[in-house]
Structure formats: structure tokens, C-alpha cells
Amino acid sequence: MAQAKQRMGRAGRTGPGKAYRLYTERAYRDEMLSTNVPEIQRTNLASTVLSLKAMGINDLLSFDFMDPPPLETMIMAMEQLHALSALDDEGLLTKLGRRMAEFPLEPQLSKMLIMSVELRCAEEALTIVSMLSVQNVFYRPKEKAEQADQRKARFHQAEGDHLTLLAVYNAWKQNKFSNLWCYENFVQQRSLKRAQDIRKQMLGIMDRHKLDVLSCGRQTGLVQKAICSGFFRNAAKRDPQEGYRTLVDSQVVYIHPSSSIYHRQPEWLCYHELVFTTKEYMREVCVIDPKWLVEYAPKFFKFGDSTRLSKMKKEQRVEPLYNKYEEPNSWRISRLRRPYYNPAGKFG
């Protein structure tokens, strides 16, 4: 409501003017808040918490925020950082967490970048992190939509969108960062140059901390592992009935139609972010091996007990086939071995 009044004031600042509001008076009166909710109260605080911890501020619940965030949001941020091994069991910053705080990135991207050093694929991870930090790498003009789709398909990688972004940047680099190449391939030149600047900044930080930036060559599985190490909370498994289900909260999600693996539908994947349009879509997805989840997030995942059903399986309704020759509930004891009678008169 405050923003609406401010914009109305701008219409008549230098002379008589009119303000046209694209909503009803009832919506203005009954649905709008008097002021906007402060950003700190409606966003993920993982990066903020990590920065405060790095500054030596450990008692965050007593910290004098200008607009105190909800307690639940603060706890969720700390749980996320603990799962990333940035915080220990007492909520104190770990050696890994202190190093993550050096990067002006989301904690997941920082973790991915640091793990890529151990996996000896930091050259590729640097590029991917930089490309994920910019918006709209591709553009699709209406009059040349089909041609743009064909050009984009040339960069598609079977491993997912992260490797596709890597292929785009490397192709641009091989063409000497040509503006003409961007135009011919329907790639946003401004986005690539922004990614290039971010990459240089991240490379400078890694050099300052003497982190080895090595290339894995064609061993793209190492890059996928690095991605999984940071985004394991965004893992999803294909659902036999509909789309995918996230492992954390069993939410139904779908691969975005623009994804390079939209038509492949792999069994397991992790995503960079969720966007809601007509459905809850996963953006920037990467194929993973479920074993990596336990390997790189042992605090968050463990191998399941084969003798126990998951909560989801327990809640599923099973509709047995009707058999007029059996008792109504006989299907419930189908796991038991029962004697078999054949026409020869022998029991098995």
C-alpha cells in the first residue's frame, strides 16, 4: 500500500498527472499490506547466517537485527549450513564453513566450488558457478524460435543443464569471446560477459587461498559429484505416477521444458532452483547417482534398511486384484509361503 501511494505521488511530482492502478479498489483496501515485509523476513538466511558466523557472531538469536527474522527461518538456515558441514553440532563455524564464507555466493555454490578442488575439477566448476550466477543465457525471439531451439540443442549434454552451460561458455571461449558468435547462437552476450567477470572474481579468491584449479577433462562425472555435494537437498527421484518427488519433503516437481534432459527423464537428479508457473518446475537439473547423496551428505542421507518400508510406501494405498476363489483379505498374507496343489494331486 505504501508503494502504491509513493507511485501515485510520482505521477504529480513535476505537474498534474494521473496514476492508473491495475487492480481493484477492494484488493487495494482489503488485500494489500500497509508496508512491504522486510526482505530479511521473507528470504533464505543461509548466506546471512554464514557471514555473521564468520564475523564471530555466534549468538544469532540474541543479535540485534533491525527487522528480526522469524525464529523458524533462522533455525532452517542453521540446519541447512549444518547439513553442508559449514557448522558443527554446536552451531560453530567449521574450517569448511570459514572457507565457504570467503566466497560471495550461495552456500550451496560455495560448497560445490570447494569440493571441486578435492575432486580436481575446479576449472569446470568455476565456469558452471559463474554461469548459474547470471540470468537468461539463451534468448528465443518469436520470429526465429525454431532456429533458436536448434542452435541451443547443439549444446545439450546428456548429464544435464550444468554441463550444457559449461559447453556454451567453452564454445564462446574457443571462438575468442566473439560477439558475432553470440548473435549467431542466440546467446545473451551481456550474460556471458557478466559470467566471465564473476569467474575472474572467484578465480582470484581461489588463488588467494592457494586452491588448485585443475581440469577434469572429459571426466564429467567428477563435476556431477561436485554439484551433488552442494545441492543434495535439492535431490529428486522420478515418480512412477507423476513427474518427480523431492527427497526432502516429497513435493511433486517437474523438469522444466527448456531443460536439456527434458525428454530423457532420468531416474535421479538434483536441481538448482524451483520456479512456479503452471507447475512447480526444476531449473538447471543435473543427473546424479543416488550413492553420491550418502557419500557427500552423510549427515543428511544414509542407506535405507531393506527390511523397512519408507513412510511414502507405507502411506500408499494398494488396491489388490479381486479373486472370487479366495477369502476377501487373503491378499494381505501373500508374503507367506502357502502349499501349492497341482492337478496331479501333489503338494509343493
C-alpha positions in Angstrom: 0.0 0.0 0.0 2.9 2.3 0.8 4.4 1.7 -2.6 1.1 2.4 -4.3 0.9 5.8 -2.6 4.5 6.6 -3.4 4.0 5.8 -7.1 0.9 8.0 -7.1 3.0 10.8 -5.8 5.5 10.4 -8.6 2.7 10.9 -11.2 2.2 14.5 -10.0 5.7 15.4 -8.9 6.5 18.0 -11.6 3.0 18.7 -12.8 -0.6 17.4 -12.9 -0.7 13.7 -13.6 -2.8 10.5 -13.3 -2.0 7.2 -11.7 -3.6 4.1 -13.2 -3.8 1.1 -10.8 -4.1 -2.4 -12.4 -6.0 -3.9 -9.5 -9.4 -3.3 -7.9 -10.1 -0.9 -5.1 -11.2 -3.8 -3.0 -7.8 -5.5 -3.5 -6.1 -2.3 -2.5 -8.2 -1.9 0.6 -8.5 -5.5 1.9 -5.6 -7.5 0.5 -2.5 -5.2 0.5 -0.3 -4.8 3.5 0.3 -1.3 4.7 4.1 -1.8 4.1 6.2 -4.4 2.4 7.5 -7.3 4.5 11.3 -6.7 5.0 13.4 -8.9 2.8 15.2 -10.4 5.8 11.9 -11.8 7.0 11.0 -13.5 3.7 14.2 -14.9 2.2 16.6 -17.8 2.9 19.1 -16.6 5.5 21.8 -19.2 5.0 24.2 -16.7 3.4 23.5 -14.1 6.1 24.0 -16.6 8.9 27.2 -17.8 7.4 28.5 -14.3 7.1 27.6 -13.4 10.7 29.3 -16.6 11.9 32.4 -15.7 10.0 32.4 -12.3 11.7 32.4 -14.1 15.1 28.7 -13.5 15.9 27.6 -16.9 17.3 24.5 -16.0 19.4 22.3 -15.1 16.5 19.1 -15.5 18.5 20.1 -12.5 20.6 21.6 -10.5 17.7 20.0 -7.0 17.4 18.6 -7.2 13.9 16.9 -4.1 12.6 14.0 -6.3 11.5 14.3 -9.6 13.4 13.6 -12.6 11.1 11.2 -15.4 12.2 12.8 -17.9 14.5 11.9 -20.7 12.2 13.7 -19.1 9.3 16.9 -18.7 11.4 16.7 -22.3 12.5 16.2 -23.6 9.0 19.2 -21.6 7.8 21.4 -23.1 10.5 20.1 -26.6 9.7 21.0 -26.1 6.1 24.5 -25.0 6.9 24.9 -27.9 9.3 23.9 -30.3 6.6 26.5 -28.6 4.3 29.1 -29.2 7.1 29.6 -25.5 7.4 28.5 -25.7 11.1 29.4 -28.3 13.6 27.0 -29.9 16.1 27.3 -27.0 18.4 26.5 -24.5 15.7 30.0 -23.2 15.4 31.7 -22.5 12.1 33.8 -25.3 10.8 37.0 -25.0 8.7 35.0 -25.7 5.6 32.4 -23.1 6.6 35.0 -20.5 7.1 36.3 -21.1 3.7 32.8 -21.1 2.2 32.2 -17.7 3.8 35.1 -16.2 1.7 33.0 -16.6 -1.5 30.2 -14.1 -2.2 27.9 -16.9 -3.3 25.0 -19.0 -2.0 26.4 -21.6 0.5 25.5 -24.4 -1.9 27.6 -22.9 -4.7 30.5 -22.2 -2.3 30.4 -25.9 -1.1 30.3 -27.1 -4.7 33.3 -24.9 -5.6 35.4 -26.0 -2.6 34.6 -29.7 -3.2 35.6 -29.4 -6.8 39.1 -28.7 -5.7 39.3 -32.1 -4.0 37.7 -33.7 -7.0 40.2 -32.0 -9.3 37.5 -30.4 -11.5 37.6 -26.8 -10.2 38.2 -25.4 -13.7 34.8 -26.7 -14.9 33.1 -25.9 -11.6 34.3 -22.2 -11.7 32.6 -21.8 -15.1 29.4 -23.5 -14.0 29.1 -21.5 -10.8 29.6 -18.3 -12.8 27.0 -19.2 -15.4 24.5 -20.1 -12.7 25.0 -16.6 -11.2 23.6 -14.8 -14.3 20.2 -14.7 -15.8 18.9 -15.8 -19.2 21.9 -17.2 -21.0 19.8 -18.0 -24.1 17.1 -15.9 -25.8 14.4 -17.1 -28.1 12.9 -14.5 -30.5 9.4 -15.4 -31.6 10.1 -14.9 -35.3 13.1 -17.3 -35.1 12.0 -19.6 -32.3 12.6 -22.9 -34.2 16.1 -21.8 -35.3 17.0 -20.7 -31.7 15.9 -24.1 -30.4 18.0 -25.9 -33.0 21.1 -23.8 -32.0 20.5 -24.4 -28.4 20.1 -28.2 -28.9 23.7 -28.3 -30.2 25.0 -27.5 -26.7 22.8 -30.1 -24.9 24.7 -32.5 -22.7 23.3 -35.9 -21.6 24.5 -35.1 -18.0 22.2 -32.1 -17.6 21.9 -28.4 -17.8 25.0 -27.6 -15.7 27.2 -29.3 -18.3 25.2 -27.6 -21.0 26.1 -24.2 -19.6 29.7 -25.3 -19.4 29.6 -26.3 -23.1 28.2 -22.9 -24.0 30.9 -21.0 -22.2 33.7 -23.2 -23.6 32.4 -22.7 -27.1 32.3 -18.9 -26.6 35.9 -19.1 -25.3 37.0 -21.2 -28.3 35.6 -18.5 -30.6 37.6 -15.9 -28.8 34.7 -14.4 -26.9 33.1 -13.3 -30.2 30.0 -11.1 -30.1 29.1 -12.4 -33.6 29.2 -16.0 -32.2 26.7 -15.0 -29.5 24.4 -13.4 -32.1 24.5 -16.5 -34.4 23.8 -18.9 -31.5 21.0 -16.9 -29.8 23.1 -16.4 -26.6 23.0 -13.3 -24.5 26.4 -11.6 -24.9 25.8 -9.5 -21.8 25.1 -12.6 -19.6 28.3 -14.3 -20.8 30.4 -11.2 -20.1 28.9 -11.0 -16.7 29.7 -14.7 -16.1 33.2 -14.0 -17.3 33.6 -11.2 -14.7 32.2 -13.4 -11.9 34.6 -16.2 -12.9 37.6 -13.9 -12.7 36.5 -12.8 -9.3 36.0 -16.3 -8.0 39.4 -17.4 -9.5 41.1 -14.5 -7.7 39.6 -15.7 -4.4 40.8 -19.3 -5.1 44.3 -18.1 -6.0 44.5 -16.0 -2.8 43.7 -19.1 -0.7 46.0 -21.3 -2.8 43.3 -23.6 -4.0 44.3 -25.7 -7.0 42.2 -25.0 -10.1 42.6 -28.2 -12.2 40.6 -29.5 -15.2 39.0 -33.0 -15.2 38.9 -33.1 -19.0 36.2 -35.5 -20.1 35.6 -37.0 -16.7 32.3 -35.1 -16.3 31.2 -37.5 -13.5 33.6 -35.6 -11.2 31.7 -32.3 -12.0 28.4 -34.0 -11.3 29.7 -35.2 -7.9 30.8 -31.6 -7.1 27.3 -30.3 -8.0 25.7 -33.1 -5.8 27.9 -32.2 -2.9 26.4 -28.7 -2.8 22.8 -29.3 -3.9 22.0 -32.7 -2.3 19.0 -31.1 -0.5 17.6 -30.5 -4.0 17.7 -34.1 -5.0 14.6 -35.7 -6.6 13.6 -39.2 -7.8 11.3 -39.9 -10.7 7.8 -40.8 -9.6 6.1 -43.7 -11.5 2.8 -41.8 -11.5 3.7 -38.1 -12.0 6.9 -36.2 -12.5 9.4 -36.3 -9.7 9.3 -36.2 -5.9 11.9 -34.3 -3.9 13.6 -36.4 -1.3 13.4 -33.8 1.5 9.7 -33.1 1.6 8.2 -35.4 -1.1 7.0 -32.5 -3.1 5.8 -33.2 -6.7 8.0 -31.3 -9.2 8.8 -31.4 -12.9 11.7 -30.9 -15.2 11.3 -27.5 -17.0 10.6 -27.9 -20.7 13.7 -25.8 -21.5 16.0 -28.3 -19.9 18.5 -30.3 -22.0 17.2 -33.5 -20.5 13.5 -32.8 -20.6 12.9 -35.7 -22.9 15.2 -38.1 -21.1 13.6 -38.1 -17.7 16.5 -39.7 -15.7 15.8 -41.7 -12.5 17.7 -39.5 -10.1 18.7 -35.8 -10.4 19.3 -32.6 -8.4 18.2 -29.1 -9.4 19.5 -25.6 -8.8 16.1 -23.9 -8.1 12.4 -24.3 -8.2 10.2 -21.9 -10.2 6.4 -22.0 -10.2 4.4 -21.2 -13.3 1.6 -23.6 -14.2 3.5 -26.3 -12.2 6.5 -26.5 -9.8 9.4 -26.7 -12.2 13.0 -27.6 -11.6 15.5 -25.3 -13.3 19.1 -26.3 -14.1 18.9 -30.0 -13.4 21.8 -32.5 -13.2 21.8 -36.3 -13.4 23.2 -37.9 -10.3 23.9 -41.3 -8.8 22.0 -41.8 -5.5 25.1 -43.3 -3.9 26.7 -39.8 -4.1 24.0 -38.5 -1.7 25.3 -40.7 1.1 28.9 -40.1 0.1 28.7 -36.3 0.2 25.9 -35.7 2.7 26.3 -38.4 5.4 24.7 -36.1 7.9 21.6 -35.8 5.8 21.3 -39.2 4.0 22.0 -42.8 4.8 21.4 -46.1 3.1 17.9 -47.4 3.8 17.1 -50.6 5.7 15.8 -53.1 3.1 13.6 -54.7 5.8 11.7 -51.4 6.4 9.4 -49.6 4.1 9.7 -45.8 3.7 7.0 -43.6 5.0 5.8 -42.9 1.5 5.5 -46.6 0.7 3.6 -47.2 3.9 1.1 -44.4 3.1 0.4 -45.7 -0.4 -2.9 -47.3 -0.9 -2.7 -50.8 -2.5 -5.8 -51.9 -4.4 -5.5 -55.7 -4.8 -7.0 -57.6 -7.7 -10.3 -59.3 -6.9 -10.2 -63.0 -6.7 -13.5 -64.7 -6.3 -11.8 -68.1 -5.3 -10.1 -66.6 -2.3 -11.1 -65.0 1.0 -11.6 -61.2 0.8 -8.4 -60.4 2.8 -6.2 -63.3 1.6 -4.1 -60.9 -0.4 -2.7 -59.4 2.8 -0.8 -62.6 3.7 0.6 -63.2 0.2 4.2 -62.9 1.6 3.7 -66.2 3.4 4.6 -69.4 1.6 1.4 -71.4 1.2 1.2 -75.0 -0.1 0.6 -75.4 -3.8 -1.6 -78.0 -5.1 -1.4 -79.2 -8.7 -3.7 -81.4 -10.7 -1.5 -84.4 -10.2 -2.6 -84.4 -6.6 0.8 -83.4 -5.1 1.5 -80.6 -2.8 4.6 -78.4 -3.4 
